[in-house]
Amino acid sequence: MAVAVRGVGTPLYSSGAVVSPEIPAGVQAGDLLIAFMYDYSNSTYAQTAGPTFTEEWDSGAAGYGSWAIYSRWWQSGDGTPSFTASISDSSVGVIIAFSGVAPTSFFDVAIGGSSFEAPLTPFNITLSAFSTNTNGALAVFCWGSIDDNEWAYQSGGGTQQVSFDTVVGSDCAFCIATKEMAVAGTTGDQVAQQTLKGGDQGRLLWFALKPIPTISNKVLAIIEL
């Protein structure tokens, strides 16, 4: 069974410290929710309301912004969570629901992050290739910038899931794409472009989700015995 995107919530912006991304419609039992937050400043986040999410990553760099990643296995009745940044500034957030994810140790590739400098025309930013380990994994690629610069996924064989920018005060923007890796191996370089105006610096983030293990015919035969 391969990992797939079940749904993407409406991305939300906060001009203050609190961001409350919405849970996507159509989620089902067994789906993994991942909340992505990107902040203009080098903030750290803490969950302050809603069903309990687990912090998976919270890191940034002064002058480049910061990413925070929280996860939760969806449960019926889950409401909207809220996350509060340590610095009251521009934040954007979104929750993506994933199906077919391994119930334990679900990262096929651990979360990684790095900063990038403001690009020159044509304002492309390349997220370098990495290798997945399990057939059916889903690679996730994230770009964030510290200005209201619209993003568009360009190349690498993946699919853009969301792109969102803000235009108020000290603003920020992000883009998230995924790539289904039917066979474990290199993702290839991934490219997204800042399309609104001149280049802005920011932060990259990447990881891969592991699929539910496949039971082989040999194992099924033993179970039947």
Secondary structure in CASP SS format (residue, H / E / C, confidence):
PFRMAT SS
TARGET T0000
AUTHOR 0000-0000-0000
METHOD secondary structure of the structure
MODEL  1
M C 1.00
A C 1.00
V C 1.00
A E 1.00
V E 1.00
R E 1.00
G E 1.00
V E 1.00
G C 1.00
T C 1.00
P C 1.00
L E 1.00
Y E 1.00
S E 1.00
S C 1.00
G C 1.00
A C 1.00
V E 1.00
V E 1.00
S C 1.00
P C 1.00
E C 1.00
I C 1.00
P C 1.00
A C 1.00
G C 1.00
V C 1.00
Q C 1.00
A C 1.00
G C 1.00
D C 1.00
L E 1.00
L E 1.00
I E 1.00
A E 1.00
F E 1.00
M E 1.00
Y E 1.00
D E 1.00
Y C 1.00
S C 1.00
N C 1.00
S C 1.00
T C 1.00
Y E 1.00
A E 1.00
Q E 1.00
T E 1.00
A E 1.00
G C 1.00
P C 1.00
T C 1.00
F C 1.00
T E 1.00
E E 1.00
E E 1.00
W E 1.00
D E 1.00
S E 1.00
G E 1.00
A E 1.00
A C 1.00
G C 1.00
Y C 1.00
G E 1.00
S E 1.00
W E 1.00
A E 1.00
I E 1.00
Y E 1.00
S E 1.00
R E 1.00
W E 1.00
W C 1.00
Q C 1.00
S C 1.00
G C 1.00
D C 1.00
G C 1.00
T C 1.00
P C 1.00
S E 1.00
F E 1.00
T E 1.00
A E 1.00
S C 1.00
I C 1.00
S C 1.00
D C 1.00
S C 1.00
S E 1.00
V E 1.00
G E 1.00
V E 1.00
I E 1.00
I E 1.00
A E 1.00
F E 1.00
S E 1.00
G C 1.00
V E 1.00
A C 1.00
P C 1.00
T C 1.00
S C 1.00
F C 1.00
F E 1.00
D E 1.00
V E 1.00
A E 1.00
I E 1.00
G E 1.00
G E 1.00
S E 1.00
S E 1.00
F E 1.00
E C 1.00
A C 1.00
P C 1.00
L C 1.00
T C 1.00
P C 1.00
F C 1.00
N E 1.00
I E 1.00
T E 1.00
L E 1.00
S C 1.00
A C 1.00
F C 1.00
S E 1.00
T C 1.00
N C 1.00
T C 1.00
N C 1.00
G C 1.00
A E 1.00
L E 1.00
A E 1.00
V E 1.00
F E 1.00
C E 1.00
W E 1.00
G E 1.00
S E 1.00
I C 1.00
D C 1.00
D C 1.00
N C 1.00
E C 1.00
W E 1.00
A E 1.00
Y E 1.00
Q E 1.00
S E 1.00
G C 1.00
G C 1.00
G C 1.00
T E 1.00
Q E 1.00
Q E 1.00
V E 1.00
S E 1.00
F E 1.00
D E 1.00
T C 1.00
V C 1.00
V C 1.00
G C 1.00
S C 1.00
D C 1.00
C C 1.00
A E 1.00
F E 1.00
C E 1.00
I E 1.00
A E 1.00
T E 1.00
K E 1.00
E E 1.00
M E 1.00
A C 1.00
V C 1.00
A C 1.00
G C 1.00
T E 1.00
T C 1.00
G C 1.00
D C 1.00
Q E 1.00
V E 1.00
A E 1.00
Q E 1.00
Q E 1.00
T C 1.00
L C 1.00
K C 1.00
G C 1.00
G C 1.00
D C 1.00
Q C 1.00
G E 1.00
R E 1.00
L E 1.00
L E 1.00
W E 1.00
F E 1.00
A E 1.00
L E 1.00
K C 1.00
P E 1.00
I C 1.00
P C 1.00
T C 1.00
I C 1.00
S C 1.00
N H 1.00
K H 1.00
V H 1.00
L H 1.00
A H 1.00
I H 1.00
I H 1.00
E H 1.00
L C 1.00
END
